[in-house]
């Protein structure tokens, strides 16, 4: 099975999706020897992300294409700024153009939105994490973009973290039993996180010695109560909040103590 987080595999698939058997228009109207120079220019102000992947796209098309990086990922670029320059085979430039732009535009959008959330909670002892709700096939890149925007990555998938959710709890027969089974059956030393929907479940997760307790879709009032209960029992327990968090309410959520 191909590695789902292998850059070259993902980018090659993206190029195949666009180019297929070949760019018939460019092959028909542009001589193979024709050379050009192109520039990536910002059309608005945003947080840049994805430029190293854009460079790799062009290198996969034609290793002789020259890619000059002018701005760094994670930096804020203003409208009209030249981000990069690419030169070489015109056919090669046109073959990689759309895939490269799609990546930079998509990832810069993720980075820009992430930074807006991060700025909303400046001065508070919290981190902004991503989720697994990513575009299929683009998780590696979108999680990279989150980091470029100042956010942090939660688990990458079902394989690298234990998060016991409502369906697990129901199937296992309760929070305590689910946590006990996780500790018994997972040999790797992974922290156990439990998703809770109400104060009753918070108490159950706390008594089962969960390492991380997630407060999911709770009201601000219930979040505050839950934080007080958890902090009153175990100061080392990590508390997370999720569900219906927007730019407009993220600071209020953070101020509950999560």
MARBA-3410 file (N, C-alpha, C, O; in Angstrom, 1 decimal):
258
0.9,-1.2,0.0,0.0,0.0,0.0,0.9,1.2,0.0,1.9,1.3,0.7 ~ 0.5,2.2,-0.8,1.3,3.5,-0.9,1.1,4.3,0.4,0.0,4.3,1.0 ~ 2.2,4.9,0.8,2.2,5.8,2.0,1.3,7.0,1.8,1.6,7.8,0.9 ~ 0.2,7.1,2.5,-0.8,8.3,2.3,-0.2,9.6,2.6,-0.7,10.6,2.2 ~ 1.0,9.6,3.3,1.6,10.9,3.6,2.9,11.1,2.9,3.7,11.9,3.3
3.1,10.4,1.8,4.3,10.5,1.0,4.0,11.7,0.0,3.2,11.5,-0.9 ~ 4.8,12.7,0.1,4.6,13.9,-0.7,4.6,13.6,-2.2,3.7,14.0,-2.9 ~ 5.6,12.9,-2.6,5.7,12.6,-4.1,4.6,11.8,-4.6,4.1,12.0,-5.7 ~ 4.1,10.8,-3.8,3.0,10.0,-4.2,1.7,10.9,-4.4,1.0,10.7,-5.4 ~ 1.5,11.7,-3.4,0.3,12.6,-3.5,0.3,13.6,-4.6,-0.7,13.7,-5.4
1.5,14.2,-4.8,1.6,15.2,-5.8,1.6,14.5,-7.2,1.0,15.1,-8.2 ~ 2.2,13.4,-7.3,2.2,12.6,-8.6,0.7,12.3,-9.0,0.3,12.4,-10.2 ~ 0.0,11.9,-8.0,-1.5,11.5,-8.2,-2.2,12.8,-8.7,-3.1,12.7,-9.6 ~ -1.9,13.9,-8.0,-2.6,15.2,-8.4,-2.3,15.6,-9.8,-3.2,16.1,-10.5 ~ -1.0,15.4,-10.2,-0.6,15.7,-11.6,-1.3,14.8,-12.6,-1.8,15.3,-13.6
-1.3,13.5,-12.3,-2.0,12.6,-13.2,-3.5,12.9,-13.3,-4.0,12.7,-14.4 ~ -4.1,13.4,-12.3,-5.5,13.7,-12.3,-5.7,14.9,-13.3,-6.8,14.9,-14.0 ~ -4.7,15.8,-13.4,-4.9,16.9,-14.3,-4.3,16.7,-15.7,-5.0,17.0,-16.7 ~ -3.2,16.0,-15.8,-2.5,15.9,-17.1,-2.9,14.6,-17.8,-3.0,14.6,-19.0 ~ -3.2,13.5,-17.1,-3.5,12.3,-17.7,-2.5,11.8,-18.7,-1.3,11.7,-18.3
-2.9,11.6,-19.9,-1.9,11.1,-20.9,-1.1,12.2,-21.5,-0.2,11.9,-22.3 ~ -1.4,13.5,-21.1,-0.6,14.6,-21.7,-1.4,15.8,-22.0,-2.6,15.7,-22.2 ~ -0.8,17.0,-22.0,-1.4,18.2,-22.2,-1.6,18.4,-23.7,-0.6,18.8,-24.4 ~ -2.7,18.0,-24.3,-2.8,18.0,-25.8,-2.8,19.4,-26.4,-2.4,19.6,-27.5 ~ -3.3,20.4,-25.6,-3.4,21.8,-26.1,-1.9,22.3,-26.3,-1.6,22.8,-27.3
-1.2,22.2,-25.2,0.2,22.8,-25.2,1.1,22.0,-26.3,1.8,22.6,-27.0 ~ 0.9,20.7,-26.3,1.6,19.9,-27.3,1.3,20.3,-28.7,2.2,20.2,-29.6 ~ 0.1,20.8,-28.9,-0.4,21.1,-30.3,0.1,22.5,-30.7,0.4,22.7,-31.9 ~ 0.2,23.4,-29.8,0.4,24.8,-30.2,1.7,25.4,-29.7,2.1,26.5,-30.2 ~ 2.4,24.8,-28.8,3.7,25.3,-28.3,4.8,24.4,-28.7,4.8,23.3,-28.4
5.9,25.0,-29.3,7.0,24.2,-29.7,7.7,23.6,-28.4,7.7,24.3,-27.4 ~ 8.3,22.4,-28.5,8.9,21.8,-27.4,10.1,22.7,-26.8,10.4,22.6,-25.7 ~ 10.7,23.4,-27.7,11.9,24.2,-27.4,11.5,25.5,-26.7,12.4,26.3,-26.3 ~ 10.3,25.9,-26.7,9.9,27.2,-26.2,10.1,27.4,-24.7,9.9,26.4,-24.0 ~ 10.7,28.5,-24.3,11.0,28.8,-22.9,10.3,30.0,-22.4,10.0,31.0,-23.2
9.9,30.0,-21.2,9.2,31.2,-20.6,9.6,31.3,-19.1,10.2,30.5,-18.5 ~ 9.2,32.5,-18.5,9.3,32.7,-17.1,8.0,33.1,-16.6,7.2,33.9,-17.2 ~ 7.6,32.5,-15.4,6.3,32.9,-14.8,6.6,33.3,-13.4,7.6,33.1,-12.7 ~ 5.6,34.1,-12.8,5.7,34.6,-11.5,4.4,34.2,-10.7,3.3,34.4,-11.3 ~ 4.5,33.8,-9.5,3.4,33.6,-8.6,3.2,35.0,-7.9,4.0,35.4,-7.1
2.0,35.6,-8.1,1.8,36.9,-7.5,0.5,36.8,-6.6,-0.5,36.3,-7.0 ~ 0.6,37.4,-5.4,-0.5,37.4,-4.5,-1.6,38.3,-5.0,-1.4,39.5,-5.3 ~ -2.8,37.8,-5.0,-4.0,38.7,-5.5,-4.7,39.3,-4.3,-5.6,40.2,-4.5 ~ -4.3,38.9,-3.1,-4.8,39.5,-1.8,-3.8,39.3,-0.7,-2.9,38.5,-0.9 ~ -4.1,39.8,0.4,-3.2,39.6,1.6,-3.6,38.3,2.3,-4.8,38.1,2.6
-2.6,37.4,2.6,-2.9,36.1,3.2,-1.6,35.6,3.8,-0.5,36.1,3.6 ~ -1.8,34.5,4.6,-0.6,33.7,5.1,-0.3,32.7,4.1,-1.1,31.8,3.7 ~ 1.0,32.7,3.7,1.4,31.8,2.7,1.7,30.4,3.2,2.3,30.2,4.3 ~ 1.3,29.4,2.4,1.5,28.0,2.8,1.5,27.2,1.5,0.6,27.4,0.6 ~ 2.4,26.2,1.4,2.4,25.3,0.2,3.4,25.5,-0.8,3.5,24.8,-1.8
4.3,26.5,-0.6,5.2,26.8,-1.7,6.2,25.7,-1.9,6.5,25.4,-3.1 ~ 6.7,25.0,-0.9,7.7,23.9,-1.2,7.0,22.8,-2.0,7.7,22.1,-2.8 ~ 5.7,22.6,-1.8,5.0,21.5,-2.6,4.8,22.0,-4.0,4.8,21.2,-4.9 ~ 4.6,23.3,-4.2,4.4,23.8,-5.6,5.7,23.6,-6.3,5.8,23.3,-7.5 ~ 6.8,23.9,-5.6,8.2,23.7,-6.2,8.3,22.2,-6.6,8.8,21.9,-7.7
7.9,21.3,-5.8,8.1,19.9,-6.1,7.2,19.5,-7.3,7.6,18.6,-8.0 ~ 6.0,20.1,-7.4,5.2,19.8,-8.5,5.9,20.1,-9.9,5.9,19.3,-10.8 ~ 6.5,21.3,-9.9,7.2,21.6,-11.2,8.4,20.7,-11.4,8.8,20.4,-12.5 ~ 9.1,20.3,-10.3,10.3,19.4,-10.5,9.8,18.0,-10.9,10.6,17.4,-11.7 ~ 8.7,17.6,-10.5,8.1,16.3,-11.0,7.8,16.4,-12.5,7.9,15.4,-13.2
7.3,17.5,-12.9,7.0,17.7,-14.3,8.3,17.7,-15.2,8.4,17.0,-16.2 ~ 9.2,18.5,-14.7,10.5,18.6,-15.5,11.6,19.1,-14.5,11.6,20.2,-14.0 ~ 12.5,18.2,-14.2,13.6,18.6,-13.2,14.4,19.8,-13.6,15.1,20.4,-12.8 ~ 14.4,20.1,-14.9,15.2,21.3,-15.4,14.5,22.6,-15.2,15.1,23.6,-15.3 ~ 13.2,22.6,-14.8,12.6,23.8,-14.5,13.2,24.5,-13.2,13.5,23.8,-12.3
13.4,25.8,-13.3,14.0,26.5,-12.1,12.9,27.2,-11.3,12.1,27.9,-11.9 ~ 13.0,27.0,-10.0,12.0,27.5,-9.1,12.7,28.4,-8.1,13.5,27.9,-7.3 ~ 12.4,29.7,-8.1,13.1,30.6,-7.1,12.0,31.0,-6.1,11.1,31.7,-6.4 ~ 12.3,30.6,-4.8,11.4,31.0,-3.7,11.7,32.4,-3.3,12.9,32.7,-3.0 ~ 10.7,33.3,-3.2,11.0,34.7,-2.8,10.4,34.9,-1.4,11.0,35.6,-0.6
9.2,34.3,-1.1,8.6,34.4,0.2,8.6,33.1,0.9,8.5,32.0,0.2 ~ 8.6,33.1,2.2,8.6,31.8,3.0,7.2,31.5,3.5,6.4,32.3,3.8 ~ 7.0,30.2,3.5,5.7,29.7,4.1,5.6,30.2,5.6,6.6,30.2,6.3 ~ 4.4,30.6,5.9,4.2,31.1,7.3,4.2,32.6,7.4,3.8,33.2,8.4 ~ 4.7,33.2,6.3,4.8,34.7,6.3,3.5,35.3,5.7,2.8,34.6,5.0
3.2,36.5,6.2,2.0,37.2,5.6,2.5,38.0,4.4,3.4,38.8,4.5 ~ 1.8,37.7,3.3,2.2,38.4,2.0,1.1,39.3,1.7,-0.1,39.0,1.8 ~ 1.4,40.5,1.1,0.4,41.5,0.8,0.1,41.4,-0.7,0.8,40.8,-1.5 ~ -1.1,41.9,-1.0,-1.6,41.9,-2.4,-0.5,42.5,-3.3,0.0,43.6,-3.0 ~ -0.2,41.8,-4.4,0.7,42.3,-5.4,2.1,41.8,-5.2,3.0,42.0,-6.0
2.4,41.1,-4.1,3.7,40.6,-3.8,4.1,39.4,-4.7,3.2,38.5,-4.9 ~ 5.3,39.4,-5.2,5.8,38.2,-6.0,6.2,37.2,-5.0,7.1,37.5,-4.2 ~ 5.7,36.0,-5.1,5.9,34.9,-4.1,7.1,34.0,-4.6,7.9,33.6,-3.8 ~ 7.1,33.8,-5.9,8.1,32.9,-6.5,8.1,33.1,-8.0,7.2,33.7,-8.6 ~ 9.2,32.7,-8.6,9.4,32.8,-10.0,9.8,31.4,-10.5,10.6,30.7,-9.9
9.3,31.0,-11.7,9.6,29.7,-12.3,10.0,30.0,-13.7,9.3,30.7,-14.4 ~ 11.0,29.3,-14.2,11.4,29.5,-15.6,11.8,28.2,-16.2,12.2,27.2,-15.5 ~ 11.7,28.1,-17.5,12.1,26.9,-18.2,11.1,26.6,-19.3,10.5,27.5,-19.9 ~ 11.0,25.3,-19.6,10.1,24.9,-20.7,8.6,25.4,-20.5,8.0,25.2,-19.4 ~ 8.1,26.1,-21.5,6.8,26.6,-21.4,5.8,25.5,-21.3,4.8,25.6,-20.5
6.0,24.4,-21.9,5.1,23.3,-21.8,5.1,22.8,-20.3,4.0,22.5,-19.8 ~ 6.2,22.7,-19.7,6.4,22.3,-18.3,5.7,23.2,-17.4,5.0,22.8,-16.4 ~ 5.8,24.5,-17.6,5.2,25.5,-16.8,3.7,25.4,-16.8,3.0,25.4,-15.8 ~ 3.1,25.2,-18.0,1.7,25.1,-18.1,1.1,23.8,-17.6,0.0,23.7,-17.1 ~ 1.9,22.8,-17.7,1.5,21.4,-17.2,1.4,21.4,-15.7,0.5,20.8,-15.1
2.3,22.2,-15.0,2.3,22.2,-13.5,1.5,23.3,-12.9,1.2,23.3,-11.7 ~ 1.2,24.3,-13.7,0.6,25.6,-13.2,-0.6,25.3,-12.3,-0.7,25.8,-11.2 ~ -1.6,24.6,-12.8,-2.9,24.5,-12.1,-2.8,23.7,-10.8,-3.3,24.1,-9.8 ~ -2.0,22.6,-10.9,-1.9,21.8,-9.7,-1.1,22.6,-8.6,-1.5,22.6,-7.4 ~ -0.1,23.3,-9.0,0.7,24.1,-8.0,-0.1,25.2,-7.4,-0.1,25.5,-6.2
-0.9,25.9,-8.3,-1.7,27.0,-7.8,-2.8,26.5,-6.9,-3.1,27.1,-5.8 ~ -3.4,25.4,-7.3,-4.5,24.8,-6.4,-4.0,24.5,-5.0,-4.6,24.8,-4.0 ~ -2.8,24.0,-4.9,-2.2,23.6,-3.6,-1.9,24.9,-2.8,-2.3,25.0,-1.6 ~ -1.2,25.9,-3.4,-0.9,27.1,-2.7,-2.1,27.8,-2.3,-2.2,28.3,-1.1 ~ -3.1,27.9,-3.1,-4.3,28.6,-2.8,-5.1,27.9,-1.6,-5.5,28.6,-0.7
-5.2,26.6,-1.8,-5.9,25.9,-0.7,-5.2,25.9,0.6,-5.8,26.2,1.6 ~ -3.9,25.7,0.6,-3.2,25.7,1.9,-3.0,27.0,2.5,-3.0,27.2,3.7 ~ -2.9,28.0,1.6,-2.8,29.4,2.2,-4.1,29.8,2.8,-4.1,30.6,3.8 ~ -5.2,29.3,2.2,-6.5,29.6,2.9,-6.6,29.0,4.2,-7.1,29.6,5.2 ~ -6.2,27.7,4.4,-6.2,27.1,5.7,-5.3,27.8,6.6,-5.7,28.0,7.8
-4.1,28.2,6.2,-3.1,28.9,7.1,-3.7,30.2,7.5,-3.5,30.6,8.7 ~ -4.3,30.9,6.6,-4.9,32.3,6.9,-6.0,32.2,7.9,-6.0,33.0,8.9 ~ -6.9,31.2,7.7,-8.0,31.1,8.7,-7.5,30.6,10.0,-8.0,31.1,11.1 ~ -6.5,29.7,10.0,-5.9,29.3,11.3,-5.3,30.4,12.1,-5.6,30.6,13.3 ~ -4.6,31.3,11.4,-4.0,32.4,12.1,-5.1,33.4,12.7,-4.8,34.0,13.7
-6.2,33.5,12.0,-7.3,34.3,12.5,-7.8,33.8,13.9,-8.0,34.5,14.8 ~ -7.9,32.4,13.9,-8.3,31.8,15.2,-7.3,32.0,16.3,-7.6,32.3,17.4 ~ -6.0,31.8,15.9,-4.9,31.9,16.8,-4.9,33.3,17.4,-4.6,33.5,18.6 ~ -5.0,34.3,16.6,-5.0,35.7,17.1,-6.1,36.0,18.0,-6.0,36.9,18.9 ~ -7.2,35.3,17.8,-8.4,35.6,18.7,-8.1,35.2,20.2,-8.7,35.7,21.1
-7.2,34.3,20.4,-6.9,33.8,21.7,-5.5,34.2,22.2,-5.0,33.6,23.2 ~ -4.9,35.2,21.6,-3.6,35.7,22.0,-3.7,36.1,23.5,-4.6,36.7,24.0 ~ -2.6,35.8,24.2,-2.5,36.1,25.6,-3.1,35.1,26.6,-3.0,35.2,27.8 ~ -3.8,34.1,26.0,-4.3,33.0,26.8,-3.5,31.8,26.7,-2.9,31.5,25.7 ~ -3.4,31.0,27.8,-2.6,29.8,27.8,-3.2,28.6,27.1,-3.5,27.6,27.7
-3.5,28.8,25.8,-4.2,27.7,25.0,-3.5,27.5,23.7,-2.8,28.4,23.2 ~ -3.8,26.4,23.0,-3.4,26.1,21.7,-4.6,25.9,20.8,-5.6,25.4,21.3 ~ -4.5,26.2,19.5,-5.5,25.9,18.6,-5.1,24.7,17.8,-4.1,24.7,17.1 ~ -5.9,23.7,17.9,-5.6,22.4,17.2,-6.5,22.2,16.0,-7.6,22.7,15.9 ~ -6.1,21.3,15.1,-6.9,20.9,14.0,-7.7,19.6,14.3,-7.6,19.2,15.4
-8.4,19.1,13.3,-9.1,17.9,13.5,-8.8,16.9,12.3,-7.9,17.2,11.5 ~ -9.6,15.8,12.3,-9.4,14.9,11.1,-10.4,15.3,10.0,-10.5,14.5,9.0 ~ -11.1,16.4,10.2,-12.1,16.8,9.2,-11.4,17.5,8.0,-11.5,18.7,7.9 ~ -10.6,16.8,7.3,-9.8,17.4,6.2,-10.3,16.9,4.9,-11.1,16.0,4.8 ~ -9.8,17.6,3.8,-10.1,17.1,2.5,-9.5,15.8,2.2,-8.3,15.6,2.3
-10.3,14.8,1.8,-9.7,13.5,1.5,-8.5,13.6,0.5,-8.6,14.2,-0.5 ~ -7.4,12.9,0.9,-6.2,12.9,0.1,-5.3,14.1,0.4,-4.1,14.1,0.0 ~ -5.7,15.1,1.2,-4.9,16.3,1.4,-4.6,16.5,2.9,-4.1,17.6,3.2 ~ -4.8,15.5,3.7,-4.6,15.7,5.1,-3.2,16.1,5.5,-3.0,17.0,6.3 ~ -2.2,15.5,4.9,-0.8,15.8,5.2,-0.5,17.3,4.9,0.1,18.0,5.7
-1.0,17.8,3.7,-0.8,19.2,3.4,-1.6,20.1,4.2,-1.1,21.2,4.6 ~ -2.8,19.8,4.5,-3.7,20.7,5.3,-3.2,20.8,6.7,-3.3,21.9,7.3 ~ -2.7,19.8,7.3,-2.2,19.8,8.6,-0.9,20.6,8.6,-0.6,21.3,9.6 ~ -0.1,20.5,7.6,1.1,21.4,7.4,0.6,22.9,7.4,1.3,23.7,8.1 ~ -0.4,23.2,6.7,-0.9,24.5,6.6,-1.4,25.1,7.9,-1.2,26.3,8.2
-2.0,24.2,8.7,-2.4,24.6,10.1,-1.2,25.1,10.9,-1.2,26.1,11.5 ~ -0.1,24.4,10.8,1.1,24.8,11.5,1.7,26.1,11.0,2.2,26.9,11.7 ~ 1.6,26.3,9.6,2.1,27.5,9.1,1.2,28.7,9.5,1.7,29.9,9.5 ~ 0.0,28.5,9.9,-0.8,29.5,10.4,-0.7,29.7,11.9,-1.4,30.6,12.5 ~ 0.2,29.0,12.6,0.4,29.1,14.0,-0.4,28.2,14.9,-0.4,28.2,16.1
-1.2,27.2,14.2,-1.9,26.2,14.9,-1.1,25.0,15.2,0.1,24.9,14.9 ~ -1.7,24.0,15.9,-1.0,22.8,16.2,-1.8,21.6,15.7,-3.0,21.7,15.5 ~ -1.1,20.5,15.5,-1.8,19.3,14.9,-2.3,18.4,16.1,-1.5,18.1,17.0 ~ -3.5,17.9,15.9,-4.0,16.9,16.8,-3.6,15.6,16.2,-2.6,15.6,15.4 ~ -4.2,14.5,16.5,-3.7,13.2,15.8,-3.9,13.3,14.3,-4.8,13.9,13.8
-3.0,12.6,13.6,-3.1,12.6,12.1,-4.2,11.6,11.6,-4.8,11.9,10.6 ~ -4.4,10.6,12.4,-5.4,9.6,12.0,-5.8,8.7,13.1,-5.6,9.0,14.3 ~ -6.5,7.6,12.8,-6.9,6.7,13.8,-5.8,5.8,14.3,-6.0,5.1,15.3 ~ -4.6,5.9,13.7,-3.5,5.1,14.0,-2.5,5.6,15.0,-1.7,4.9,15.5 ~ -2.6,6.9,15.3,-1.5,7.5,16.1,-2.0,8.2,17.4,-1.3,8.9,18.0
-3.3,7.9,17.8,-3.8,8.5,19.0,-5.1,7.8,19.4,-5.8,7.3,18.6 ~ -5.3,7.7,20.7,-6.5,7.1,21.3,-7.5,8.2,21.6,-7.2,9.0,22.6 ~ -8.6,8.2,21.0,-9.7,9.2,21.3,-11.0,8.4,21.4,-11.5,7.9,20.4 ~ -11.4,8.2,22.6,-12.6,7.4,22.9,-13.8,8.3,22.7,-14.0,9.2,23.5 ~ -14.6,8.0,21.7,-15.8,8.9,21.4,-17.1,8.2,21.9,-17.1,7.1,22.4
-18.2,8.8,21.6,-19.5,8.3,22.1,-19.8,6.9,21.6,-20.3,6.1,22.4 ~ -19.5,6.6,20.3,-19.8,5.3,19.8,-18.9,4.2,20.4,-19.4,3.1,20.7 ~ -17.7,4.6,20.7,-16.8,3.6,21.4,-17.3,3.3,22.8,-17.4,2.2,23.3 ~ -17.8,4.4,23.5,-18.3,4.3,24.9,-19.5,3.4,24.9,-19.7,2.5,25.8 ~ -20.4,3.6,24.0,-21.6,2.8,23.9,-21.3,1.3,23.6,-21.8,0.4,24.3
-20.4,1.1,22.6,-20.1,-0.3,22.3,-19.3,-1.0,23.4,-19.5,-2.2,23.6 ~ -18.5,-0.3,24.1,-17.7,-0.9,25.2,-18.5,-1.1,26.5,-18.1,-1.9,27.3 ~ -19.5,-0.3,26.6,-20.3,-0.5,27.9,-20.0,0.5,28.9,-20.3,0.3,30.1 ~ -19.6,1.7,28.5,-19.3,2.8,29.4,-17.9,3.4,29.3,-17.0,2.8,28.8 ~ -17.7,4.6,29.9,-16.5,5.3,29.9,-15.4,4.5,30.6,-14.3,4.2,30.0
-15.6,4.0,31.8,-14.6,3.3,32.5,-14.1,2.1,31.9,-12.9,1.8,31.8 ~ -15.1,1.3,31.3,-14.7,0.1,30.7,-13.9,0.4,29.4,-13.0,-0.4,29.1 ~ -14.3,1.4,28.6,-13.6,1.7,27.4,-12.2,2.1,27.7,-11.3,1.7,27.0 ~ -12.0,3.0,28.7,-10.6,3.4,29.1,-9.8,2.2,29.6,-8.6,2.0,29.2 ~ -10.4,1.3,30.4,-9.7,0.1,30.9,-9.3,-0.8,29.7,-8.1,-1.3,29.7
-10.1,-1.0,28.8,-9.8,-1.8,27.6,-8.7,-1.2,26.8,-7.8,-1.9,26.2 ~ -8.8,0.1,26.6,-7.7,0.8,25.8,-6.4,0.6,26.5,-5.4,0.4,25.8 ~ -6.3,0.8,27.8,-5.0,0.6,28.5,-4.5,-0.8,28.4,-3.3,-1.1,28.3 ~ -5.5,-1.8,28.5,-5.1,-3.2,28.4,-4.6,-3.6,27.0,-3.7,-4.4,26.9 ~ -5.3,-3.2,26.0,-5.1,-3.7,24.7,-4.1,-2.9,23.8,-3.7,-3.4,22.8
-3.8,-1.7,24.2,-2.9,-0.9,23.4,-1.5,-1.0,24.0,-1.3,-0.5,25.1 ~ -0.5,-1.6,23.3,0.8,-1.8,23.9,1.7,-0.5,23.9,2.5,-0.3,24.7 ~ 1.4,0.3,22.8,2.2,1.5,22.7,1.8,2.5,23.9,0.7,2.5,24.3 ~ 2.8,3.3,24.3,2.5,4.3,25.3,1.9,5.5,24.7,2.6,6.5,24.4 ~ 0.6,5.5,24.6,-0.2,6.6,24.1,-1.1,7.2,25.2,-1.7,6.4,26.0
-1.3,8.5,25.2,-2.2,9.1,26.1,-3.6,8.8,25.6,-3.9,8.7,24.5 ~ -4.5,8.6,26.6,-5.9,8.2,26.3,-6.8,9.4,26.5,-6.8,10.1,27.6 ~ -7.5,9.8,25.4,-8.4,10.9,25.5,-9.8,10.4,25.4,-10.1,9.5,24.7 ~ -10.7,11.1,26.2,-12.1,10.7,26.2,-12.9,11.9,25.8,-12.7,13.0,26.4 ~ -13.8,11.7,24.9,-14.7,12.8,24.5,-16.0,12.8,25.4,-16.6,11.7,25.5
-16.3,13.9,26.0,-17.4,13.9,26.9,-18.5,15.0,26.4,-18.1,16.0,25.9 ~ -19.7,14.7,26.7,-20.8,15.6,26.2,-21.5,16.3,27.3,-22.3,17.2,27.1 ~ -21.3,15.8,28.6,-22.0,16.4,29.7,-21.1,16.2,31.0,-20.1,15.5,31.0 ~ -21.5,16.8,32.1,-20.8,16.8,33.3,-20.7,15.4,33.9,-19.7,15.0,34.4 ~ -21.8,14.6,33.7,-21.7,13.2,34.2,-20.6,12.4,33.5,-19.9,11.7,34.2
-20.5,12.6,32.2,-19.4,11.9,31.5,-18.0,12.4,31.8,-17.0,11.7,31.9 ~ -17.9,13.7,32.2,-16.7,14.3,32.6,-16.2,13.6,33.9,-15.1,13.3,34.0 ~ -17.2,13.4,34.8,-16.8,12.8,36.1,-16.4,11.3,35.9,-15.4,10.9,36.5 ~ -17.0,10.7,34.9,-16.7,9.3,34.6,-15.3,9.2,34.0,-14.5,8.3,34.3 ~ -15.0,10.1,33.1,-13.7,10.2,32.4,-12.6,10.5,33.5,-11.5,9.9,33.4
-12.9,11.4,34.4,-12.0,11.7,35.4,-11.7,10.6,36.4,-10.5,10.3,36.7 ~ -12.7,9.8,36.8,-12.5,8.7,37.7,-11.8,7.5,37.0,-11.3,6.7,37.7 ~ -11.8,7.5,35.7,-11.2,6.4,34.9,-9.7,6.8,34.6,-9.0,6.0,34.0 ~ -9.3,8.0,35.1,-7.9,8.4,34.9,-7.5,8.6,33.4,-6.4,8.3,33.0 ~ -8.5,9.2,32.7,-8.2,9.6,31.3,-7.1,10.7,31.3,-7.1,11.5,32.2
-6.2,10.6,30.3,-5.1,11.6,30.3,-5.6,13.0,29.7,-5.1,14.0,30.2 ~ -6.5,12.9,28.8,-7.1,14.1,28.2,-8.6,14.0,28.2,-9.1,12.9,27.8 ~ -9.3,15.0,28.6,-10.7,15.1,28.5,-11.2,16.1,27.6,-10.9,17.3,27.7 ~ -11.9,15.7,26.5,-12.5,16.7,25.6,-13.9,17.0,25.9,-14.7,16.1,26.1 ~ -14.2,18.3,26.0,-15.5,18.8,26.2,-16.2,19.1,24.9,-15.8,20.1,24.2
-17.1,18.3,24.5,-17.6,18.3,23.1,-19.0,19.0,23.1,-20.0,18.5,23.7 ~ -19.2,20.0,22.3,-20.5,20.7,22.1,-21.2,21.1,23.4,-22.4,21.0,23.5 ~ -20.4,21.5,24.4,-21.0,21.9,25.7,-21.2,23.4,25.7,-20.6,24.2,24.9 ~ -22.2,23.9,26.5,-22.4,25.3,26.7,-21.2,25.9,27.4,-20.4,25.1,28.1 ~ -21.0,27.2,27.4,-19.9,27.8,28.1,-20.0,27.6,29.6,-19.0,27.4,30.3
-21.2,27.6,30.1,-21.5,27.4,31.5,-21.0,26.0,31.9,-20.4,25.8,32.9 ~ -21.4,25.0,31.1,-21.0,23.6,31.4,-19.5,23.4,31.3,-18.9,22.6,32.0 ~ -18.9,24.1,30.3,-17.5,24.0,30.2,-16.8,24.5,31.5,-15.8,23.9,32.0 ~ -17.2,25.7,32.0,-16.6,26.2,33.2,-16.8,25.3,34.3,-15.8,25.1,35.1 ~ -18.0,24.7,34.5,-18.2,23.7,35.6,-17.3,22.5,35.4,-16.7,22.0,36.4
-17.2,22.0,34.2,-16.3,20.9,33.9,-14.9,21.1,34.2,-14.2,20.3,34.8 ~ -14.4,22.3,33.8,-13.0,22.7,34.1,-12.8,22.7,35.6,-11.7,22.2,36.1 ~ -13.7,23.3,36.3,-13.6,23.4,37.8,-13.5,22.0,38.4,-12.7,21.8,39.3 ~ -14.3,21.1,37.9,-14.3,19.7,38.5,-13.0,19.0,38.2,-12.4,18.4,39.1 ~ -12.5,19.1,36.9,-11.3,18.5,36.5,-10.1,19.0,37.3,-9.3,18.3,37.8
-10.0,20.4,37.3,-8.9,21.0,38.0,-8.9,20.7,39.5,-7.9,20.7,40.2 ~ -10.1,20.6,40.1,-10.2,20.3,41.5,-9.7,18.9,41.9,-9.4,18.6,43.0 ~ -9.7,18.0,40.9,-9.3,16.6,41.1,-7.9,16.3,40.7,-7.1,15.8,41.4 ~ -7.6,16.7,39.4,-6.3,16.3,38.8,-5.8,17.5,38.0,-6.3,17.8,36.9 ~ -4.8,18.2,38.5,-4.3,19.4,37.8,-3.5,19.0,36.5,-3.4,19.8,35.6
-3.1,17.8,36.4,-2.3,17.4,35.2,-3.1,16.9,34.0,-2.6,16.7,33.0 ~ -4.4,16.8,34.2,-5.3,16.4,33.1,-5.4,17.5,32.1,-5.7,18.6,32.4 ~ -5.2,17.1,30.8,-5.3,18.1,29.7,-6.8,18.2,29.3,-7.5,17.2,29.3 ~ -7.2,19.4,29.1,-8.6,19.7,28.8,-8.7,20.3,27.4,-8.0,21.3,27.1 ~ -9.6,19.7,26.6,-9.8,20.3,25.2,-11.3,20.6,25.1,-12.1,20.0,25.7
-11.6,21.5,24.2,-12.9,21.8,23.8,-13.1,21.7,22.3,-12.2,22.0,21.6 ~ -14.2,21.2,21.9,-14.5,21.0,20.5,-16.0,21.2,20.2,-16.8,21.1,21.1 ~ -16.3,21.4,18.9,-17.7,21.5,18.5,-18.2,22.9,18.5,-18.3,23.6,19.5 ~ -18.6,23.3,17.3,-19.3,24.6,17.1,-18.4,25.8,17.6,-18.9,26.8,18.1 ~ -17.1,25.6,17.4,-16.1,26.7,17.8,-15.9,27.6,16.5,-15.4,27.1,15.5
-16.1,28.9,16.7,-16.0,29.8,15.6,-15.1,31.0,16.0,-14.7,31.1,17.2 ~ -14.8,31.8,15.0,-14.0,33.0,15.3,-14.7,33.8,16.4,-14.0,34.4,17.3 ~ -16.0,33.9,16.3,-16.8,34.8,17.2,-16.8,34.3,18.6,-17.0,35.1,19.5 ~ -16.6,33.0,18.9,-16.7,32.5,20.2,-15.5,31.8,20.8,-15.5,31.3,21.9 ~ -14.4,31.7,20.0,-13.3,30.9,20.4,-12.6,31.5,21.7,-12.1,30.8,22.5
-12.6,32.8,21.8,-12.0,33.4,23.0,-12.8,33.1,24.2,-12.3,32.9,25.3 ~ -14.1,33.2,24.1,-15.0,32.9,25.2,-14.8,31.4,25.7,-14.8,31.1,26.8 ~ -14.6,30.6,24.7,-14.4,29.1,25.0,-13.0,29.0,25.7,-12.9,28.3,26.7 ~ -12.0,29.7,25.2,-10.7,29.6,25.8,-10.7,30.2,27.2,-9.9,29.7,28.1 ~ -11.5,31.2,27.5,-11.5,31.8,28.8,-12.2,30.9,29.8,-12.2,31.3,31.0
-12.8,29.8,29.4,-13.4,28.9,30.4,-12.4,28.1,31.2,-12.6,27.5,32.2 ~ -11.1,28.2,30.6,-10.0,27.5,31.3,-9.6,26.2,30.6,-8.7,25.5,31.1 ~ -10.1,25.9,29.4,-9.7,24.7,28.7,-8.3,24.9,28.2,-7.7,24.0,27.6
END
